Amino acid sequence: MIRKLSVIGIVIWIVLVAWPAVAQQKIIQVETQTTRDQHSTTVLYKKILDDKSVYPEWSLNGVDCMSTKEGLVISGKNNVIQLNKYYSLGERLVRYQVKFSPDAKAVFQSSAGDLKFVVDVPKQTVHIASNPAIWRRMVINPDNDYLVEIQRNYQRTIISLINLLTGEQHDIEVNSDGSGGVGVGAVSEEKYMLHHWDYYCLGLLEGSSVTIKQVIVQALETDLKLLIYGDSQTQPEGYFPAKDFHLAWTQLIMQRVKGNAISSGRGGCTIQEVLERIKNELPYLKPKYVMVTIGTNGGNTEENLSELVEYIIAQGAIPILNNIPANERGGHLQHNPLIEKIRKKYSINGCRFDIATSMNREAKEVDKSTMWHEDYTAINNWGHIFHHPNVKGSRLMFLQTLIDIPEIYE
């Protein structure tokens, strides 16, 4: 009798406890495998704007607009409308299908205003409001639809205006040139610095209307081996002199990786911004590895670093969480122990960039010879800054990856 009850008890335990646990484990495995099996794509966003669609991801910002079967007709001139999708990929483009009224002067810009492309139909001109500004005369026929395509490839920007009836295309190419350091530390003059920060915006400056029919955002590569995230240290295109840009640490890594790679850096950001924009990029690109270097601007906590790592894993990628480089404020001494704790918590790898950029490789005092010298004493009293890797620092950081994370080069 006791033996029979034991058998019955075992059956009940299997039904109530063991089987649900096994089933749940199988579900998790299936979901993970499904995530990994999904194909990557370059298309990050696509929307047809007409009277049958809704688009809550657009902020109209009080601009007078009307949804029609022809598209979203913008007539208000008090502001720009904004696509609330945060991107920072170094290789991406936005493509607008538009139609201009004969008296229209329209602007296509970034939300930060560092990039403004103006199409003036009455004057038959386009211009980029860069420093210095770039002007071109072009034939713009208001009877025809056009594609406005704004492409970013790190320091290179290409803007195209394409007539969809005739196929005629006009391109403007702009190559940014950073100053390296600042003030006494500058090695060249900054020119044409176009960051494409942070949201895509467009609007009407003068005239009756501009009609937006379709918007597409694309990455310029797919089937990635590596996707790199971070702040300004991961966006050397924002300060590196053009002649040396190929020697920036992100570029050195991507040149060595056997496969496609893109970096997604944004100057001045924290992990909160990384958490926001990674959700608009990573799920579509499906890289094998996701490398993150974040914390120089503060903001790291165990909770949000854990959230970031878990999100990357949930997308079927392998996270790599790097130590931040050494800097003059000693922030690396505060933040890197937490980063190392998170690596240990999830059994993941990372690169010790603080070793590569410190005196005697001790991960303590910054080696100023590895950083651009930014002298802000005459600008905003920040003093002398040494926390953006220069050519030497980039080389040493790249070499450190060969030691700490060689798997990304397999």
Order of alpha helices (4+ residues) and beta strands (2+ residues): alpha-alpha-beta-beta-beta-beta-beta-beta-beta-beta-beta-beta-beta-beta-beta-beta-beta-beta-alpha-beta-alpha-beta-alpha-beta-alpha-alpha-beta-beta-alpha
